[in-house]
Each structure stands twice: as C-alpha cells, then as structure tokens.
C-alpha cells in the first residue's frame, strides 16, 4: 500500500483536490484503514473527494461508497464516479442517517469507514453565512433540506443567556457574555441579517489583542455553524450506528477539528465493547504536512477495529 502525505501526494491528486479541499492526514488515513483488495470502504464525508480518491488509487481492487449531505459536493463528484468506472458509488445523505441509508440502498456491511468532520474551504465559500469575509445572509445550513433554523434565526431570537451559552459551549469563546449582550442590544435597533453586520458588531465589543491570532468573530461563527447543523449530535448518532455496519476486523477512522468532536469519538471508542482502539493516543499531522496544508494543524485522528465474535 502506497502512503502519501500532502506534500508527497501525486501531482494529479493535488490538481484535482486543491481547488475544493486538500485532504488532511492522507498517510494516516490509509495506514489505519489498512486497505485490502476486493474490500468495500465507506467515506461518510465525501466533500471534495480527496480521501476517496486516495483510497481508490492506493488500492485499485477496492470499492468505495461515499456520502455527503451537500448536493454541490455530490454534483461535483459525478466526474469521479465516471472516472473510476463502477468502483465509486455516491449517495446524497447525512451520516447521522447511516442505518436508514444502508437499508434504503440495500448496502451490506463494509470493511472500513472514514469520517472527516472538517468543513472544506470551498464549502465555507459556497454557503451563505459561513464566512465573515463575504457579505451574505446569516444562513449557515450545510444542507437547507435537512434543517429549517438558520444562524439568523438564532442570532435574532435567542435570549442573551442562550447566546452566551452557545458561544461558550460550541465556540469556547472567552468573551461569550460580552458578545451575547452586544448582539441583543444590536438587534433591538434592527434585525441582524448578514455576516458583515454580525462580524462588525463582534469586532466592536471584543478588546483588541496582539495575542489573538484569529478574527474576533471566528469562534462565534464556528459555534453557530455547529449548532445550526447539529454537528455534535450528528457525530454521536453516527458513531452509535457505525460499528454495526462494519465487518469483523473492519476499521473506523475519524478525523476531528474541534475538541467537542474529538471527545465524542474518544469516549465512544473507549465505551464500545465491539471495538478495539487502535490509537492509544490521538494522532496528529506531521510538520511535513503542516508546511503545505495549514488546515491540518487542528486535525485529530482516532481509529478503532471491529472485534471478532
């Protein structure tokens, strides 16, 4: 099996993925999936297809089933379906609905599952409300067909206490109380409708600091995205179903980018009797990869294997 880090990845893979998303920790994903000929692997977070492509090209005799709940990702992936001629099946769906999708599609058990919980750069740029660098409506829903409540609904209807708790829990924002109070005061004058309105309001109430290396609105936008898309709940629901869809000796590999995500994976792996933890300590990206893919800096990988009966 050929292992690849981002800076060693064949040029053709980088050319096909960098316009959408550079896959993180490819080396480690392939190592822990332990690909075998004739086996079937499930990528529940297709995104730009970087990890799926790496799996298919590293093991030419395997098949991949890939999910994504973003219709744009599925549309873009159709070229890969044609390219790999029967080895890739793309399905529009939320990984939290794993059992339902498997039943509807009449899928059998698989030999490996990959879940990358990160949000790609292209998804952030293509979705309304995800980036404070673009003036768009405060939506933030990854897939509007799955959820009704938008980030704008949250910002304009939650109480000050609810906003403070949300910013603190999902964004780990130090100034959660101050920002929540500013939001409530600001919306009394006029409904907060756009990313620019919200980002400007946050900038004005958060003290400037040279030690703060990120934009003052970063953690609040993160918290809203996680809440609106039920990201932590979806991960927990997915994990509870995943082991049942693995063959004996099949492996599950999860990449997290937030401490809440990583904690959910860690606790589940340790508590699930049918799984053997393969990563006694969390696996991080190597400096070699970080030099060409800064988004890998916060990536955390954990893996487990299905035990025999």
For each residue, the residues with C-beta under 8 A, 3 or more apart:
1: 30 31 34 35 58 59
2: 30 58
3: 26 27 30 31 58
4: 8 9 10 13 26 27 30 54 58
5: 8 9 26 27 286 288 289
6: 9 14 22 23 24 26 289 292 293 296
7: 288 289 291 292 293
8: 4 5
9: 4 5 6 13 14 26 54
10: 4 13 14 57
11: 14 15
12: 15 16
13: 4 9 10 16 17 50 53 54 57
14: 6 9 10 11 17 18 22
15: 11 12 18
16: 12 13 19 49 53
17: 13 14 20 21 22 23 48 49 50 53
18: 14 15 21 22
19: 16 122
20: 17 47 48 49 50 76 120 121 122
21: 17 18 47 48 50 120 121 122 123
22: 6 14 17 18 50 292 293 295
23: 6 17 26 29 48 50 51 54 116
24: 6 116 118 255 285 289 293 295 296 299
25: 28 29 255 283 285 289 296 299 301
26: 3 4 5 6 9 23 29 30 50 51 54
27: 3 4 5 30 31 286 289
28: 25 31 32 283 285 301
29: 23 25 26 32 33 51 54 55 114 253 255 301
30: 1 2 3 4 26 27 33 35 54 55 58
31: 1 3 27 28 34
32: 28 29 251 253 278 279 283 301 303
33: 29 30 41 55 112 114 251 253
34: 1 31 112 251
35: 1 30 39 41 55 58 59 62 112
36: 39 59 62 111
37: 59 61 62
38: 61 62
39: 35 36 59 62 63 110 111 112
40: 62 63 64 65 108 110 111
41: 33 35 55 62 63 64 65 110 111 112 113 114
42: 64 65 66 67 110 112 113 114 245
43: 46 51 52 55 64 65 66 67 114
44: 66 67 95 98 113 114 115 238
45: 67 68 95 114 115 116 117 118
46: 43 49 52 66 67 68 73 74 77 90
47: 20 21 50 51 68 70 73 116 120 123
48: 17 20 21 23 73 76 120 122
49: 16 17 20 46 52 53 66 73 76 77 80
50: 13 17 20 21 22 23 26 47 53 54
51: 23 26 29 43 47 54 55 114 116
52: 43 46 49 55 56 64 66 77 80 88
53: 13 16 17 49 50 56 57 80
54: 4 9 13 23 26 29 30 50 51 57 58
55: 29 30 33 35 41 43 51 52 58 59 62 64 114
56: 52 53 59 60 62 64 84 87 88
57: 10 13 53 54 60
58: 1 2 3 4 30 35 54 55
59: 1 35 36 37 39 55 56 62
60: 56 57
61: 37 38
62: 35 36 37 38 39 40 41 55 56 59 87
63: 39 40 41 86 87 88 89
64: 40 41 42 43 52 55 56 87 88 89
65: 40 41 42 43 88 89 91 107 110
66: 42 43 44 46 49 52 77 88 89 90 91
67: 42 43 44 45 46 91 92 93 94 95 101
68: 45 46 47 73 74 77 90 92 93
69: 92 93 94 95 142 143 146
70: 47 73 74 123 142 143
71: 74 75 92 143
72: 75 76 123 126
73: 46 47 48 49 68 70 76 77 123
74: 46 68 70 71 77 78 90 91 92
75: 71 72 78
76: 20 48 49 72 73 79
77: 46 49 52 66 68 73 74 80 81 88 90
78: 74 75 81 82 90
79: 76 82 83
80: 49 52 53 77 83 84 88 90
81: 77 78 84 88 89 90
82: 78 79 85
83: 79 80
84: 56 80 81 87 88
85: 82
86: 63
87: 56 62 63 64 84
88: 52 56 63 64 65 66 77 80 81 84
89: 63 64 65 66 81
90: 46 66 68 74 77 78 80 81
91: 65 66 67 74 101 105
92: 67 68 69 71 74
93: 67 68 69 97 101
94: 67 69 97 143 146 234
95: 44 45 67 69 98 115 234 238
96: 230 233 234 235 237 238
97: 93 94 100 101
98: 44 95 101 102 238 241 242 245
99: 102 103 241 244 245
100: 97 103 104
101: 67 91 93 97 98 104 105 107
102: 98 99 105 106 107 245
103: 99 100 106
104: 100 101
105: 91 101 102
106: 102 103
107: 65 101 102 110 245
108: 40
109: 245 246 247 250
110: 39 40 41 42 65 107 113 245 246 247 250
111: 36 39 40 41 246 247 249 250 251
112: 33 34 35 39 41 42 246 250 251 252 253
113: 41 42 44 110 242 245 246 250 251 252 253
114: 29 33 41 42 43 44 45 51 55 252 253 254 255
115: 44 45 95 235 238 242 252 253 254 255
116: 23 24 45 47 51 254 255
117: 45 231 235 254 255 256 257 258 261
118: 24 45 255 257 295 299
119: 123 124 130 142 225 257
120: 20 21 47 48 123 124
121: 20 21 124 125 295
122: 19 20 21 48 125 126
123: 21 47 70 72 73 119 120 126 127 130 142
124: 119 120 121 127 130 131
125: 121 122 130 131 134
126: 72 122 123
127: 123 124 130 139 140 141 142
128: 136 137 138 139 140
129: 136 137 138 139 140 150 151 152 195 224
130: 119 123 124 125 127 140 221 225
131: 124 125 134 136 195 221
132: 195 196 198 199 215 217 218 221
133:
134: 125 131 195
135: 194 195 196
136: 128 129 131 139 194 195
137: 128 129 150 152 193 194 195
138: 128 129 150 151 152 155 192 193 194 195 198 224
139: 127 128 129 136 144 150 151 152
140: 127 128 129 130 150 151 221 224 225 228 229
141: 127 144 146 147 150 228 229
142: 69 70 119 123 127 146 229
143: 69 70 71 94 146 147
144: 139 141 147
145:
146: 69 94 141 142 143 229
147: 141 143 144 228 229 230
148:
149: 153 154 228
150: 129 137 138 139 140 141 153 154 228
151: 129 138 139 140 154 155 224 225 228
152: 129 137 138 139 155 156 191 192 193
153: 149 150 156 157
154: 149 150 151 157 158 163 166 224 227 228
155: 138 151 152 158 163 183 187 192 198 224
156: 152 153 187 191 192
157: 153 154
158: 154 155 162 163 166
159: 162 163 184
160: 163 164 180 181 183 184
161: 164 165 180
162: 158 159 165 166
163: 154 155 158 159 160 166 167 176 179 180 183 184
164: 160 161 167 168 176 177 179 180 181
165: 161 162 168 169 176
166: 154 158 162 163 169 170 171 223 224 227
167: 163 164 170 171 173 176 179 180 219 220 223
168: 164 165 171 172 173 176
169: 165 166 172 223 260
170: 166 167 222 223 224 226 227 232 260
171: 166 167 168 176 219 220 221 222 223 226
172: 168 169 219 259
173: 167 168 176 179 219 220 223
174:
175: 178 179 205 206 207 216
176: 163 164 165 167 168 171 173 179 180
177: 164 180 181
178: 175 181 182 205 206
179: 163 164 167 173 175 176 182 183 202 205 206 220
180: 160 161 163 164 167 176 177 183 184
181: 160 164 177 178 184 185 205
182: 178 179 185 186 201 202 204 205
183: 155 160 163 179 180 186 187 192 198 201
184: 159 160 163 180 181 187 188
185: 181 182 188 189
186: 182 183 189 190 192 197 201
187: 155 156 183 184 190 191 192
188: 184 185
189: 185 186
190: 186 187
191: 152 156 187
192: 138 152 155 156 183 186 187 197 198 201
193: 137 138 152 197
194: 135 136 137 138 197 198
195: 129 131 132 134 135 136 137 138 198 199 221
196: 132 135 199 200
197: 186 192 193 194 200 201
198: 132 138 155 183 192 194 195 201 202 217 220 221
199: 132 195 196 202 203 215 216 217 221
200: 196 197 203 204
201: 182 183 186 192 197 198 204 205
202: 179 182 198 199 205 206 216 217 220
203: 199 200 206 215 216 217
204: 182 200 201
205: 175 178 179 181 182 201 202
206: 175 178 179 202 203 216
207: 175
208: 212
209: 212
210:
211:
212: 208 209 216
213:
214: 218 219
215: 132 199 203 218
216: 175 199 202 203 206 212
217: 132 198 199 202 203 220 221
218: 132 214 215 221 222
219: 167 171 172 173 214 222 223
220: 167 171 173 179 198 202 217 223 224
221: 130 131 132 140 171 195 198 199 217 218 224 225
222: 170 171 218 219 225 226 258
223: 166 167 169 170 171 173 219 220 226 227
224: 129 138 140 151 154 155 166 170 220 221 227 228
225: 119 130 140 151 221 222 228 229 231
226: 170 171 222 223 229 231 232 258 260
227: 154 166 170 223 224 230 231
228: 140 141 147 149 150 151 154 224 225
229: 140 141 142 146 147 225 226 234
230: 96 147 227 233 234
231: 117 225 226 227 234 235 261
232: 170 226 235 236 260 261 264
233: 96 230 236 237
234: 94 95 96 229 230 231 237 238
235: 96 115 117 231 232 238 239 261 264 265
236: 232 233 239 240 264 268
237: 96 233 234 240 241
238: 44 95 96 98 115 234 235 241 242
239: 235 236 242 254 264 265 268 272
240: 236 237 268
241: 98 99 237 238 244 245
242: 98 113 115 238 239 245 246 252
243: 246 252 272 274 275 306
244: 99 241
245: 42 98 99 102 107 109 110 113 241 242
246: 109 110 111 112 113 242 243 250 251 252 306
247: 109 110 111 250 306
248: 306 307 308 309
249: 111 305 306 308
250: 109 110 111 112 113 246 247 305 306
251: 32 33 34 111 112 113 246 278 303 304 305 306
252: 112 113 114 115 242 243 246 275 303 304 305 306
253: 29 32 33 112 113 114 115 301 302 303
254: 114 115 116 117 239 265 301 302 303
255: 24 25 29 114 115 116 117 118 299 300 301
256: 117 261 262 264 265 299 300 301 302
257: 117 118 119 261 298 299 300
258: 117 222 226 261 262 298
259: 172 262 263
260: 169 170 226 232 263 264
261: 117 231 232 235 256 257 258 264 265
262: 256 258 259 265 266 282 300 302
263: 259 260 266 267
264: 232 235 236 239 256 260 261 267 268
265: 235 239 254 256 261 262 268 269 302
266: 262 263 269 270 282 302
267: 263 264 270 271
268: 236 239 240 264 265 271 272
269: 265 266 272 275 277 302 304
270: 266 267 277
271: 267 268
272: 239 243 268 269 275 304
273: 307
274: 243 306 307
275: 243 252 269 272 304 305 306 307
276: 304 305 306 307
277: 269 270 280 302 303 304
278: 32 251 303 304 305
279: 32 282 283 301 302 303 304
280: 277
281:
282: 262 266 279 300 301 302
283: 25 28 32 279 300 301 302 303
284: 299 300 301
285: 24 25 28 289 290 293 296 297 299
286: 5 27 289 290
287: 290 291
288: 5 7 291
289: 5 6 7 24 25 27 285 286 292 293 296
290: 285 286 287 293 294 296 297
291: 7 287 288
292: 6 7 22 289
293: 6 7 22 24 285 289 290 296
294: 290 297
295: 22 24 118 121 298 299
296: 6 24 25 285 289 290 293 299
297: 285 290 294
298: 257 258 295
299: 24 25 118 255 256 257 284 285 295 296
300: 255 256 257 262 282 283 284
301: 25 28 29 32 253 254 255 256 279 282 283 284
302: 253 254 256 262 265 266 269 277 279 282 283
303: 32 251 252 253 254 277 278 279 283
304: 251 252 269 272 275 276 277 278 279
305: 249 250 251 252 275 276 278
306: 243 246 247 248 249 250 251 252 274 275 276
307: 248 273 274 275 276
308: 248 249
309: 248
